[in-house]
Amino acid sequence: MLKFPLALLGVLFLAPAAEAALPFATAPVQYREVDQAYSAEAIVEAVDQATIAAQITGRVVEVAFDAGDVVKKGQVLVRIDESEVRQIVAGSEAQVAQAQANLQNARLAYERSKQLLAQKFVSQAAVDKSLADFRSAEAQLKSALAMVGQTSATKSFATIVAPYDGIVAVRQVELGEMASPGKALMTVFSPKGLRVVASIPQYKLAQVRQSLRAQVEFPELKQWIAGTRVTILPVADVRTHTTRARVDLPADLKGVYPGMFARAHFSIGQAQKLLIPSSAVVHRSEVAAVYVVDAKGQIRFRQVRIGGPVGESEVEILSGLVQGEQVATEPIKAGMALKGAKGKE
């Protein structure tokens, strides 16, 4: 059994409280049926997240946003110098003009050869050759036109825009750098769709699948959120033999963003637990205690052994309290009242 430090033993006595109403709030110690949970560490990730990469080669001439900035769909994120692309387009257009001229000459040559054949000045073989030249010129023109379409489309790649409303998570390019096909420029995510991802060991999978319900705890925010949906991915890690579970979060959560640490508490059944409000617990080094008020209004500072959190505002009691007892939910005021009662003796 845990023992109090000597400094605390002096306050473990029964002291009469003031005859007037207690100057602090209390709550009963009670058994209640609650969800039995399996807890796993989790990481927040965005449902919609895109790493936008360059599709052409060129120098970056504009970077409109930085990490953390809010962007709207269609807003320009990065511009790449399109001089090289313009030259390619101009070359393709020149090839089209040349192909059109070649086609016109081939058409005229074919028409003349047919007239000469009618007058028996050329052979059929000469006509067949001029026809082949004409069809070849047609194919070259089609190829040149396709190249112009391709290069014209490439020209639009010099302006990179946001694919949807979101937030810039990472900026991977600086003004003046050279961009090349495949080089990452920015990562954008939508805050409207977030989820946490946790790893579940195989021996817990069956229990988690029975309810597919989970609460998500954000320790830094001191906040608990009910997951809207739990999805178990149908694949296991060959090294750890764990399976990833996704817990979808409600839309537009404040203060939650990808990469944050969280805990996913998966419901695996029901259990009777002895509960008190979390605010009633006082921590002294590694010792946990509460202020207990009896039926006569007397206050006792008592050591307890606590279990895990139950929801956002309660904690399980493993030993030190019994059902029906009253504990102070404002321990600072209860401690002052106990000190005052001791001073009157």
Residue pairs with C-beta under 8 A, 6 or more apart in sequence:
2 286
2 287
2 303
2 305
4 12
4 284
4 287
4 289
4 303
5 284
5 285
5 287
8 284
8 287
8 289
8 301
8 303
11 301
11 338
11 342
12 300
12 301
12 302
12 303
13 300
13 342
14 298
14 300
15 298
15 299
15 300
15 338
15 341
15 342
15 345
16 296
16 297
16 298
16 341
17 293
17 297
17 298
17 299
17 337
17 338
17 341
18 297
18 337
18 340
18 341
19 297
22 293
22 297
22 328
22 337
23 333
23 336
23 337
24 328
24 329
24 330
24 333
24 334
24 337
25 328
25 329
25 330
26 293
26 326
26 327
26 328
26 329
27 276
27 277
27 280
27 326
27 327
27 329
28 324
28 325
28 326
28 327
29 274
29 275
29 276
29 317
29 321
29 322
29 323
29 324
29 325
29 326
29 327
30 274
30 275
30 323
30 324
31 272
31 273
31 274
31 275
31 323
32 272
32 273
32 275
33 270
33 271
33 272
34 270
34 271
34 273
34 275
34 310
34 311
35 213
35 215
35 265
35 267
35 269
35 270
35 271
36 267
36 268
36 269
36 270
36 271
37 215
37 265
37 266
37 267
37 268
37 308
38 200
38 204
38 207
38 208
38 265
38 266
38 268
39 263
39 264
39 265
39 266
39 308
40 198
40 199
40 200
40 245
40 263
40 264
40 266
41 198
41 261
41 262
41 263
41 264
42 196
42 197
42 198
42 216
42 247
42 261
42 262
42 263
42 264
43 196
43 197
43 198
43 259
43 260
43 261
43 262
44 194
44 195
44 196
44 249
44 256
44 257
44 258
44 259
44 260
44 261
44 262
45 194
45 195
45 196
45 197
45 258
45 259
46 169
46 189
46 190
46 191
46 193
46 194
46 195
46 258
47 190
47 193
47 194
47 195
47 248
48 164
48 166
48 189
48 190
48 192
48 193
49 169
49 187
49 188
49 189
49 190
49 258
50 163
50 187
50 188
50 189
51 184
51 186
51 187
52 77
52 78
52 160
52 163
52 184
52 185
52 186
52 187
52 188
53 181
53 182
53 183
53 184
53 185
54 78
54 80
54 157
54 160
54 179
54 180
54 181
54 182
54 183
54 185
55 154
55 157
55 181
56 80
56 82
56 84
56 85
56 154
56 157
56 158
56 179
56 181
57 84
57 178
57 179
57 180
57 181
58 80
58 81
58 82
58 83
58 84
58 85
58 158
58 178
58 179
59 80
59 81
59 176
59 177
59 178
59 179
60 78
60 79
60 80
60 81
60 173
60 174
60 175
60 176
60 177
60 178
60 179
60 185
61 79
61 80
61 81
61 175
62 76
62 78
62 79
62 175
63 77
63 78
63 171
63 173
63 174
63 175
64 75
64 76
64 77
64 78
64 79
65 71
65 75
65 77
65 168
65 171
65 186
66 168
66 171
67 168
67 169
67 170
67 171
68 167
68 168
69 167
69 168
70 166
70 167
71 77
71 162
71 165
71 166
71 167
71 168
71 188
72 162
72 165
73 161
73 162
73 163
73 164
73 165
74 161
74 162
75 161
75 162
76 159
76 160
76 161
77 160
77 161
77 162
77 168
77 185
77 186
77 188
78 160
78 173
78 179
78 185
78 186
79 158
79 159
79 160
80 157
80 158
80 159
80 160
80 179
81 158
82 155
82 158
85 151
85 154
85 155
85 157
85 158
86 155
88 151
88 154
89 148
89 151
89 152
89 154
89 155
92 144
92 147
92 148
92 150
92 151
93 148
95 144
95 147
95 148
96 141
96 144
96 145
96 147
96 148
98 144
99 137
99 140
99 141
99 143
99 144
99 145
100 141
102 137
102 140
102 141
103 134
103 137
103 138
103 140
103 141
105 137
106 130
106 133
106 134
106 136
106 137
106 138
107 134
107 137
109 130
109 133
109 134
110 127
110 130
110 131
110 133
110 134
112 130
113 122
113 126
113 127
113 130
113 131
114 127
116 122
116 126
117 123
117 124
117 126
117 127
160 185
160 186
162 188
163 188
164 188
164 190
165 190
165 192
166 188
166 189
166 190
166 191
167 188
167 189
167 190
167 191
167 257
168 186
168 187
168 188
169 187
169 188
169 189
169 258
170 186
170 187
171 185
171 186
172 183
172 184
172 185
172 186
172 187
173 179
173 183
173 184
173 185
173 186
179 185
189 258
191 252
191 253
191 257
192 251
192 252
193 248
193 251
194 248
194 249
194 253
194 256
194 257
194 258
195 246
195 247
195 248
195 249
196 216
196 227
196 246
196 247
196 249
196 262
196 264
197 244
197 245
197 246
197 247
198 244
198 245
198 247
198 264
198 266
199 237
199 240
199 242
199 243
199 244
199 245
200 208
200 232
200 242
200 243
200 244
200 245
200 266
201 241
201 242
202 236
202 241
202 242
202 243
204 266
204 268
205 232
205 243
207 266
207 268
207 269
208 230
208 232
208 245
208 266
208 268
209 232
210 268
210 269
211 266
211 267
211 268
211 269
212 229
212 230
212 232
213 227
213 230
213 266
213 267
214 227
214 230
214 245
214 247
214 264
214 265
214 266
214 267
215 224
215 225
215 226
215 227
215 264
215 265
215 267
215 311
216 224
216 225
216 226
216 227
216 247
216 249
216 262
216 263
216 264
216 265
217 223
217 224
217 262
217 263
217 264
217 265
217 309
217 312
218 224
218 225
218 255
218 256
218 260
218 262
219 261
219 262
219 263
220 260
220 261
221 255
221 256
223 255
223 312
224 311
224 312
225 249
225 250
225 253
226 250
227 247
227 248
227 249
227 264
228 248
228 249
228 250
229 247
229 248
230 245
230 246
230 247
230 248
230 266
231 245
231 246
231 247
231 248
232 243
232 244
232 245
233 243
233 244
233 245
233 246
235 243
235 244
236 242
236 243
237 243
237 244
245 264
245 266
247 264
249 256
273 307
273 310
273 316
274 316
274 317
274 318
274 321
274 323
275 310
275 314
275 315
275 316
275 317
276 290
276 314
276 315
276 317
276 321
276 327
277 313
277 314
277 315
277 327
277 329
278 309
278 313
278 314
278 315
279 313
279 329
279 330
279 331
280 290
280 291
280 327
280 328
280 329
280 331
281 288
281 289
281 290
281 304
281 306
281 315
281 331
282 288
282 289
282 290
282 291
282 331
282 335
287 303
288 303
288 304
288 305
288 306
289 301
289 302
289 303
289 304
290 301
290 302
290 304
290 320
290 321
290 327
290 328
290 331
291 299
291 300
291 301
291 302
291 327
291 328
291 331
291 334
291 335
291 338
292 299
292 300
292 301
292 302
292 321
292 325
292 326
292 327
292 328
293 299
293 300
293 326
293 327
293 328
293 334
294 300
294 325
294 326
299 328
299 334
299 337
299 338
299 341
301 335
301 338
302 320
302 321
303 320
304 317
304 318
304 319
304 320
304 321
305 317
305 318
305 319
305 320
306 315
306 316
306 317
306 318
307 315
307 316
307 317
307 318
308 315
308 316
309 315
309 316
310 316
321 327
328 334
